[in-house]
Amino acid sequence: MIWMLPLTVLVFLVIRKISFKIKNPLFNPLVISVIVLIPILLITQTSYIEYVKNVEIINELLPYSVVALAYPLYELIPQIKARWKSIMIITFTASIASMVTGVCIAFWLGSSNEIAASILPKSVTTAIAVTIAESQGGVPSIAALCVILVGTLGGIFAHQLLNWAKIKTASARGLSIGAVSHAVGTARCIEVDYNEGSYSSLSLVLCGIMTSLTAPFLFPIMVFIFNWF
């Protein structure tokens, strides 16, 4: 069905345009697009497998969209050089904390190693998370779902939480959101403040790299500790 791809793009663009006027974080284009598309697929009796197959090009473009986020980093080179130690410490700590908290909660609730491995990379972008989860024995589809949920929640609530905590510095806000809400949170940051979005993009990239490097060592240690106790 050739109408699936153009319809998906059209729905997203229309809802995104409406979101600019509403300016409410709860009106997230990604979430609302899914809510609109699901009834359409049900009415047309289109299976999920058939839909995914026809819009596969969108998934294939995902890695390129992540690379495109490198452009804002170019404009931050002077700030990165001046604060590189702090930035590295912040992103490394955020990466470890994101993995540890997710896995600990999963094991605490009685999940298997497979589910815990799927939750492990929840705070990095989908292209990286799927690879990490699969390498640790997780389920790629569950990992992708966790990434979408975490990113969506961050895109909706992150700014409200930071405002409540009275954190107003663009660098602090951007680094924190990019560390846990990856591309979805970064997109929201860019809409709010371009400088904030640049820092979020930087955090997204660094956390993705650090998570990829540390996950193969951290996850087996956590599995051993929880199985021991």
ROVEXVO-348841 format. One record per residue (C-alpha): z, y, x; residue in three letters; chain. Coordinates in Angstrom, 2 decimals. Layout:
BEGIN
z/y/x/fivo/vexnu
Z/Y/X/ALA/A .
...
# end
This chain:
BEGIN
z/y/x/fivo/vexnu
0.00/0.00/0.00/MET/A .
-1.30/3.03/1.84/ILE/A .
0.70/5.47/-0.32/TRP/A .
4.06/4.47/1.19/MET/A .
3.74/6.37/4.45/LEU/A .
2.47/9.69/3.03/PRO/A .
5.01/9.48/0.20/LEU/A .
7.88/8.96/2.65/THR/A .
6.80/11.91/4.78/VAL/A .
6.23/14.11/1.71/LEU/A .
9.65/13.29/0.22/VAL/A .
11.39/14.09/3.48/PHE/A .
9.54/17.37/4.03/LEU/A .
10.18/18.57/0.47/VAL/A .
13.88/17.69/0.61/ILE/A .
14.21/19.25/4.06/ARG/A .
12.71/22.49/2.74/LYS/A .
15.12/22.44/-0.20/ILE/A .
18.05/21.81/2.17/SER/A .
17.26/25.06/4.02/PHE/A .
17.78/26.95/0.76/LYS/A .
20.85/25.04/-0.39/ILE/A .
22.50/25.15/3.06/LYS/A .
25.06/22.52/2.15/ASN/A .
25.83/19.82/4.77/PRO/A .
26.29/17.28/1.98/LEU/A .
22.62/17.78/1.09/PHE/A .
21.45/15.87/4.15/ASN/A .
17.64/15.35/4.15/PRO/A .
17.92/11.85/5.57/LEU/A .
20.44/10.68/2.97/VAL/A .
18.78/12.40/0.01/ILE/A .
15.36/11.05/1.03/SER/A .
16.72/7.50/0.94/VAL/A .
18.31/8.13/-2.47/ILE/A .
14.98/9.40/-3.82/VAL/A .
12.86/6.63/-2.30/LEU/A .
14.97/3.66/-3.42/ILE/A .
14.28/4.13/-7.18/PRO/A .
10.58/4.62/-6.46/ILE/A .
10.44/1.31/-4.56/LEU/A .
12.36/-0.44/-7.33/LEU/A .
10.07/0.93/-10.05/ILE/A .
6.93/-0.06/-8.13/THR/A .
8.50/-3.45/-7.28/GLN/A .
7.90/-2.87/-3.58/THR/A .
9.91/-5.16/-1.31/SER/A .
11.82/-3.75/1.66/TYR/A .
9.80/-5.89/4.09/ILE/A .
6.53/-4.58/2.68/GLU/A .
7.79/-0.99/2.82/TYR/A .
8.95/-1.27/6.45/VAL/A .
5.63/-2.80/7.47/LYS/A .
3.69/0.11/5.97/ASN/A .
5.86/2.85/7.51/VAL/A .
6.27/1.12/10.86/GLU/A .
4.63/4.03/12.67/ILE/A .
7.69/6.16/11.89/ILE/A .
9.92/3.71/13.75/ASN/A .
7.46/3.60/16.63/GLU/A .
7.68/7.38/16.97/LEU/A .
11.47/7.28/17.31/LEU/A .
11.57/6.84/21.13/PRO/A .
9.15/9.76/21.54/TYR/A .
11.33/11.99/19.38/SER/A .
14.25/11.27/21.70/VAL/A .
12.12/12.22/24.72/VAL/A .
11.15/15.45/22.94/ALA/A .
14.82/16.43/22.92/LEU/A .
14.56/16.86/26.68/ALA/A .
12.90/20.24/26.22/TYR/A .
16.13/22.09/25.27/PRO/A .
17.71/20.61/28.41/LEU/A .
15.24/22.52/30.54/TYR/A .
16.64/25.78/29.22/GLU/A .
20.18/24.67/30.09/LEU/A .
19.57/23.91/33.76/ILE/A .
21.62/26.89/35.06/PRO/A .
24.59/26.03/32.79/GLN/A .
24.34/22.34/33.69/ILE/A .
24.45/23.10/37.40/LYS/A .
27.50/25.30/36.93/ALA/A .
29.42/22.83/34.73/ARG/A .
28.03/19.44/35.68/TRP/A .
31.40/17.92/36.59/LYS/A .
32.99/18.85/33.27/SER/A .
29.93/17.71/31.34/ILE/A .
29.87/14.33/33.09/MET/A .
33.59/13.74/32.48/ILE/A .
33.30/14.74/28.81/ILE/A .
30.28/12.56/28.06/THR/A .
31.64/9.57/30.01/PHE/A .
34.97/9.77/28.18/THR/A .
33.20/10.13/24.84/ALA/A .
30.98/7.10/25.53/SER/A .
33.91/4.86/26.44/ILE/A .
36.04/6.10/23.53/ALA/A .
33.22/5.53/21.02/SER/A .
32.68/1.96/22.15/MET/A .
36.37/1.06/22.44/VAL/A .
37.37/2.47/19.05/THR/A .
34.49/0.80/17.23/GLY/A .
35.06/-2.62/18.79/VAL/A .
38.85/-2.42/18.39/CYS/A .
38.57/-1.64/14.69/ILE/A .
36.02/-4.44/14.24/ALA/A .
38.26/-7.03/15.91/PHE/A .
41.34/-5.70/14.13/TRP/A .
39.57/-6.33/10.80/LEU/A .
38.77/-9.87/11.91/GLY/A .
35.07/-9.58/12.72/SER/A .
33.18/-11.98/14.95/SER/A .
31.92/-11.18/18.45/ASN/A .
28.42/-10.83/16.99/GLU/A .
29.47/-8.09/14.55/ILE/A .
31.60/-6.34/17.18/ALA/A .
28.63/-6.30/19.56/ALA/A .
26.51/-4.77/16.79/SER/A .
29.07/-1.99/16.26/ILE/A .
29.54/-1.39/20.00/LEU/A .
26.67/1.12/20.51/PRO/A .
27.11/2.92/17.14/LYS/A .
27.24/6.39/18.70/SER/A .
23.96/6.37/20.63/VAL/A .
20.45/6.78/19.30/THR/A .
18.83/3.81/17.53/THR/A .
16.28/2.95/20.23/ALA/A .
19.07/2.49/22.78/ILE/A .
21.65/0.99/20.40/ALA/A .
19.38/-1.83/19.25/VAL/A .
18.70/-2.89/22.84/THR/A .
22.38/-2.76/23.82/ILE/A .
23.50/-4.72/20.76/ALA/A .
20.88/-7.41/21.27/GLU/A .
21.78/-7.81/24.96/SER/A .
25.44/-8.42/24.02/GLN/A .
24.67/-10.95/21.30/GLY/A .
24.73/-8.51/18.40/GLY/A .
22.38/-8.12/15.44/VAL/A .
19.82/-5.31/15.97/PRO/A .
19.51/-4.52/12.24/SER/A .
23.28/-4.13/11.86/ILE/A .
23.39/-1.97/14.97/ALA/A .
20.66/0.27/13.54/ALA/A .
22.56/0.55/10.25/LEU/A .
25.77/1.54/12.08/CYS/A .
23.88/4.18/14.04/VAL/A .
22.41/5.66/10.86/ILE/A .
25.80/5.71/9.11/LEU/A .
27.59/7.32/12.05/VAL/A .
24.84/9.88/12.58/GLY/A .
24.72/10.77/8.90/THR/A .
28.50/11.19/8.65/LEU/A .
28.45/13.35/11.77/GLY/A .
25.62/15.45/10.44/GLY/A .
27.51/16.04/7.20/ILE/A .
31.13/16.45/8.32/PHE/A .
31.17/17.27/12.06/ALA/A .
30.86/21.03/11.72/HIS/A .
33.52/21.15/9.02/GLN/A .
35.92/19.21/11.24/LEU/A .
35.20/21.44/14.24/LEU/A .
35.69/24.57/12.12/ASN/A .
38.97/23.15/10.86/TRP/A .
40.03/22.50/14.47/ALA/A .
38.98/26.09/15.31/LYS/A .
36.54/24.95/18.01/ILE/A .
33.94/27.71/18.16/LYS/A .
32.36/27.40/21.62/THR/A .
28.73/26.28/21.35/ALA/A .
28.98/24.02/24.40/SER/A .
32.10/22.22/23.14/ALA/A .
30.69/21.78/19.64/ARG/A .
27.31/20.59/20.89/GLY/A .
28.68/18.13/23.44/LEU/A .
31.11/16.59/20.95/SER/A .
28.57/16.18/18.15/ILE/A .
25.83/14.84/20.41/GLY/A .
28.25/12.31/21.88/ALA/A .
29.05/10.65/18.57/VAL/A .
26.27/11.59/16.13/SER/A .
23.20/11.30/18.40/HIS/A .
19.85/12.56/17.05/ALA/A .
20.96/13.21/13.47/VAL/A .
23.90/15.33/14.62/GLY/A .
21.71/17.07/17.18/THR/A .
19.15/17.99/14.53/ALA/A .
21.93/19.52/12.45/ARG/A .
23.23/21.43/15.50/CYS/A .
19.79/22.91/16.15/ILE/A .
19.67/24.12/12.55/GLU/A .
23.06/25.80/12.92/VAL/A .
22.71/27.21/16.44/ASP/A .
19.95/26.54/18.98/TYR/A .
22.29/26.78/21.98/ASN/A .
24.67/24.34/20.33/GLU/A .
21.75/22.02/19.68/GLY/A .
20.75/22.16/23.34/SER/A .
24.19/20.99/24.44/TYR/A .
24.13/18.30/21.78/SER/A .
20.77/17.11/23.10/SER/A .
22.22/16.95/26.61/LEU/A .
25.21/14.97/25.38/SER/A .
22.97/12.60/23.44/LEU/A .
20.93/11.77/26.54/VAL/A .
23.90/11.40/28.90/LEU/A .
25.93/9.30/26.48/CYS/A .
22.93/7.05/25.90/GLY/A .
22.58/6.46/29.65/ILE/A .
26.31/5.93/30.20/MET/A .
26.66/3.59/27.25/THR/A .
23.71/1.53/28.51/SER/A .
25.31/1.23/31.95/LEU/A .
28.89/0.54/30.89/THR/A .
28.49/-1.59/27.74/ALA/A .
27.52/-4.82/29.61/PRO/A .
30.78/-4.61/31.58/PHE/A .
33.10/-3.16/28.94/LEU/A .
32.29/-5.46/26.02/PHE/A .
33.03/-8.79/27.79/PRO/A .
36.37/-7.36/28.97/ILE/A .
37.30/-6.32/25.44/MET/A .
36.27/-9.72/24.05/VAL/A .
38.42/-11.45/26.68/PHE/A .
41.44/-9.25/25.90/ILE/A .
41.23/-9.75/22.13/PHE/A .
40.64/-13.51/22.45/ASN/A .
43.59/-13.75/24.84/TRP/A .
45.96/-12.09/22.39/PHE/A .
# end
